[in-house]
Amino acid sequence: MSENKKKDLGAYYTPLEISNFLTKRLEIKKDDFVLEPSVGDGSFLFNAIKYTNNVTGIDIDSQSIKELERQTDASLICCDFLNYANNNSKIKYDIMLSNPPYLSFKKLTEEQREKLAELLKNNNIKATRQTNLWSGFVVACINMLKQDGKFAFVLPAEFLYSDYGKEVQEFIFKQSSSLTIIGFKELAFCDIQQDTILVYGRKGSNKNSSVDISCFELTSISSLNDHENILVLEKQNLQKISEVTNINWKLEKCSAEFKKLYKKKFMAGTRPIMDVADIKIGLTTGANDIFLLTENEVKKYKLENYVKPLLRRASHIKSTRYNTNTFKELVNKNKKTFLLDFNDKELTCDAKRYIEEIESKNGHKGYKLQNRSTWYKIPKMNIPDAFMLRRVGENARIISNDIKAMSTDNFHHIFLNDGCSIDKLIVLSYTSIYRISVELSSRSYGGGALEILSRDFRKLRVPKVEGEINYIDIRQKIDEMLYNKQDIYSIVKFVDDTLVEKTCFSRREMDVIYNEWQKMCKKRNNKR
């Protein structure tokens, strides 16, 4: 199959290390009936037929099926698995092995979307624009399993962290008597920047009881070759869980020392960042090419009376401050540093001419613009005290708004609570306590990025501190380190060492938190 066709079908073939391990781990018996609903190149199928002749492989791609027919006498069916599951709901299997296709909702045909949405709805899962085809495969596979049957899936890590993934979690949880989840420090698939997990277990009703769950992390897929060690890790990490929504999967993969400290002291020694500040989503213009302007464009259309300073990219800011000097530097570089705002102002002939020019090119017919009573008036928003980058790499930055600027929704807008200084907020945001709470609370993306949603903000923590602290001087030192391009790990270590005696944590405990954050952050960013 060509690479383009693989991409169109969401097909990423399973590495042998994974298929060998999962097939062996499910302990397939001679009389078991096995289904592989996304057979692809047959990685699972060829392993399964070593144990039983009752193996069926399904794939929507006729070329894959024809190629496999030349290599095996196993039962092969060319069809859409969701159709097969719908038309053969009474057929039940002992074993399900699948690396389901990874295909976003928007890339599906209209017919596929309808079938997927209906399948999920029938199992109390809501389909959204973020829903992926793999979720339908997982649900259909579990439904086609016999009671006490066994399953194994190769899934993206969003199964653990996305909103719709959590609904699939709950579905599996309610259908399972045991469950194991394995993550990897290194990428499992070399051709995609996406964290991968293995999920395997046994089907069994647990409506009135708990589920045996084991969750741990291996260095790489080559670690799967040590089967005996994995059995040991399964037992060491085994716990009974009565409610899957209470599990922080990222925390479960942390070191035992950090987990012990977290459960014993972390929450008591920290406070929600909501005690210090509140957050709002940044501005959605509906058409950045219309509303974000350079100084040359402002002068060309004579719109000086209709613009505000704009922060567009965090990479433009070399310190913790968006100030006049930085703004002037960006203006001189002809960056888009102005936000067009026609609210509460009478339009001059020049302003009307700009609007008419946009309309003549149908630039005003975007979806969000058409939903406004007046398309060229962006929503009114209060000027924030600071900006928080929504998607972050190494540095989960908070930048003070020294020039009363606005930003698009690349940033969240932060508003300080009464009695809190911007210097204090920024200094506390450079502690490992804050940083690890970002890692634990935010959604992971492929390529190492984290996304901090507004609802995640309430989960973020800062240390409780007591006594006199010169936040102005500490922040100045942070700025100097940033200007000198010192790495984020050195900066956070400096702040931790400066504040530790003002917290309830010992130096040893703060080092445990720092080391765990550093490990998580480096691991994530090494995948970029």
C-alpha angles and dihedrals in degrees: 000000000000120000091244092053091048089054092048091052095041089239119160110169118232118252113240092240089063098042092045092051099044094045091051093043094056089059095221114208127216094252096043119118111224130196127194104187097187100036098169109162092357099252093145094034096057090049094048095051088061087072105031141010091218097090126135124189125196129191135163091217113086092198091059091048093049091050092051092047088062090055107039145025092219117128109272128185127189108211146099105285093217088058090047092050092048094049096042103039092139093059111094130192134204095217134032119191118177146159092187122207117273104221126145121234093249092056094056123095117254089254092052091049092053093048093046093047092048093048092050093044091053087057096046095258120128118224114223136172087270093055115118129207092244090071091062091050092052093049094045092048093052090048091053094050122102117240106276089019120140131237139189127188136183104215142171115257089247084083085077101037112029124088095240090042089060090057089053088048090056091048092053092042092056090048098046138080094188135017136183125191122191124188130186133226090212127050113274094204114048093201098056132055093222130116111239131205135189117226120188137157150118128289115237137134115263101167092134101028145048131271126236104238128181120186126178144139133243128199096240142335089271086070087069088075089073095075096170093054091053091053088054092049091049090057095042092053098039117129137162112243124191098182123032094197089067093063121102099202094194090055090050089061093052125102118281090242093056094043090053092050091045094053094041105041116352098089094042092050096048138055133214114268085230086076087065105033146358129227140218130185114260124253121292107207096182090222118035093184088063101040103034113074142177121229090255090055092048091053094043092057095032093236099144092126093054104053138088129194112274135205108205108161132025089214087070091064118076097183139028091278137078097202140157095272093053092045092053091048090054092046090053090051088055093242120160096265101148130081117207112228121176095173118130093358133112112240118243122211089261092052091048090049091053091050092047091050090055091048092049088060092045089243090140095063098084116129097251093042093053091053091061122090087230110022097209095052110090118207114281115248135178117248108258127228091225145356129239119200110239098207116039140186117186099333118056092199134199112193123194117234102228096162102046093251131162130222139201122246091281080092137042116230115237124206118192120231118235112284097020121112125215089233091059094048093050094046092050089049088063094059120104087236091064092040096052091047087057090052093048097044105039132082118256120227131196113273095036101288125138124208119210108203120200090249089054090059092078089059094057117105137204127191121267105241131190135191134028114328126175099220092171093061094043091051091049089054090050089053091050091051091049092049089050089051095240112169121261092246092061092048094050091046089053092052093045092052091047096051104030095096089054091057133067091248124099120230089254091053092047089051090053090054092044094048092049092049092047091051093050095045095047093046091052095046095045085068093061 
